[in-house]
Amino acid sequence: MVEMSVNLNGLAMKNPVTVASGTFAAGQEYADFVDVAKLGAVTTKGVSLNGWEGNAAPRIAEVPSGMLNSIGLQNPGVDHLKAHELPWLQGQGATTIVNVSGHSFQEYVDVINALEDAPVDAYEVNISCPNVDEGGMNMGCSCASVEQVVRGCRDVTKRPLIVKLTPNVTDITEIARAAESAGADALSLINTLLGMAIDAKSRRPLLSRVVGGLSGPAVKPVALRMVWQCAQAVSIPILGMGGIACGEDAVEFMLAGATAVAVGTANFSNPFATLDVVEGIRSFCEAEGVSDVNELIGGLLC
Ligand SMILES: Cc1cc2nc3c(=O)[nH]c(=O)nc-3n(C[C@H](O)[C@H](O)[C@H](O)COP(=O)(O)O)c2cc1C
């Protein structure tokens, strides 16, 4: 028997595995494959106040060892999430993290205010989306704007506040410290890396927006490095992600300092990926004589 539960600074998770926002909708689409109550948490697709249409197609491209997306945070808005998704998640017995988006500082605050009477266990504040012109990654690239948005969200909720960081910065540790000092309970990283792909014959970009976010196994070494750096820079826990597809990938993130992990792009090629990762962590621990998964956190030897 392996003790699998972890605690993300106030968010109790029955195991360390959640989904990466935007790769699992709000769980209902995966209900034929995954019993969401078996996950540490479900993290919903980014939600804004009134809904966004997203970017024009094509907005997905496959690249070696990963994918590019430029969805642009398409979503039907917070009222739809409250009416159709959150009650379902609650009925399934899921632990729910809502990923919050905004075009302005005020919109993040408004979305959280709108959710305070809903069955939500934690918020993940996405200040790292590379696919929108206003808000998103722009807010996650300077310490001053990170502090402003995190303080605004902190003021309106006592629920655990996870701040999701972009890897598209020079020094992720200074952004991590800014989020911590403004009141974040935990950090999640990484969001996608800005990239692009070109079709040589047509001389055209594969994405209509030209650039998009790279995810999948290709980004794992970058994500591991950033989780490891941030784990040494802050004292709040980290939700690690970027290319996780199996139990050993997840264990590597925990050794680098992550308390919990999220499975993203892997869900598209293997809809059972989340449950495979939970079982993979458990069997790794059994094989290695680890009785409590928390022993793995920050256990890197170097
Ligand atoms: C299609 C797609 C949509 C995404 N949408 C969101 C989103 O709405 N909010 C967010 O914070 N991150 C979003 N992400 C980023 C992922 O949550 C995750 O941080 C990133 O993909 C790295 O993990 P992975 O390599 O396991 O996919 C999205 C990623 C993909 C591929």
The ligand as a MOL file (V3000), in Angstrom:
LIG
                    3D

  0  0  0     0  0            999 V3000
M  V30 BEGIN CTAB
M  V30 COUNTS 31 33 0 0 0
M  V30 BEGIN ATOM
M  V30 1 C -5.0400 22.6060 -26.7680 0
M  V30 2 C -4.4910 23.2290 -25.5150 0
M  V30 3 C -5.2770 24.1480 -24.7970 0
M  V30 4 C -4.7900 24.7340 -23.6260 0
M  V30 5 N -5.5850 25.6060 -22.9220 0
M  V30 6 C -5.1420 26.1240 -21.7350 0
M  V30 7 C -5.9910 26.9530 -20.9310 0
M  V30 8 O -7.1620 27.1930 -21.2490 0
M  V30 9 N -5.4750 27.4690 -19.7720 0
M  V30 10 C -4.1860 27.1930 -19.3690 0
M  V30 11 O -3.7610 27.6680 -18.3110 0
M  V30 12 N -3.3740 26.3810 -20.0920 0
M  V30 13 C -3.8240 25.8480 -21.2650 0
M  V30 14 N -3.0070 25.0030 -21.9860 0
M  V30 15 C -1.6580 24.6820 -21.4840 0
M  V30 16 C -1.6530 23.3500 -20.7140 0
M  V30 17 O -2.5210 23.3970 -19.6080 0
M  V30 18 C -0.2240 22.9610 -20.2420 0
M  V30 19 O 0.2660 23.9870 -19.4000 0
M  V30 20 C 0.7680 22.7720 -21.3740 0
M  V30 21 O 0.1390 22.1890 -22.5100 0
M  V30 22 C 1.9690 21.9100 -20.9830 0
M  V30 23 O 1.5640 20.6090 -20.5880 0
M  V30 24 P 1.5450 19.3380 -21.6130 0
M  V30 25 O 2.8640 19.3360 -22.3440 0
M  V30 26 O 1.3540 18.1390 -20.7540 0
M  V30 27 O 0.3930 19.5660 -22.5460 0
M  V30 28 C -3.4870 24.3970 -23.1670 0
M  V30 29 C -2.7030 23.4710 -23.8820 0
M  V30 30 C -3.2000 22.8780 -25.0240 0
M  V30 31 C -2.3420 21.8730 -25.7550 0
M  V30 END ATOM
M  V30 BEGIN BOND
M  V30 1 1 1 2
M  V30 2 1 2 3
M  V30 3 2 2 30
M  V30 4 2 3 4
M  V30 5 1 4 5
M  V30 6 1 4 28
M  V30 7 2 5 6
M  V30 8 1 6 7
M  V30 9 1 6 13
M  V30 10 2 7 8
M  V30 11 1 7 9
M  V30 12 1 9 10
M  V30 13 2 10 11
M  V30 14 1 10 12
M  V30 15 2 12 13
M  V30 16 1 13 14
M  V30 17 1 14 15
M  V30 18 1 14 28
M  V30 19 1 15 16
M  V30 20 1 16 17
M  V30 21 1 16 18
M  V30 22 1 18 19
M  V30 23 1 18 20
M  V30 24 1 20 21
M  V30 25 1 20 22
M  V30 26 1 22 23
M  V30 27 1 23 24
M  V30 28 2 24 25
M  V30 29 1 24 26
M  V30 30 1 24 27
M  V30 31 2 28 29
M  V30 32 1 29 30
M  V30 33 1 30 31
M  V30 END BOND
M  V30 END CTAB
M  END
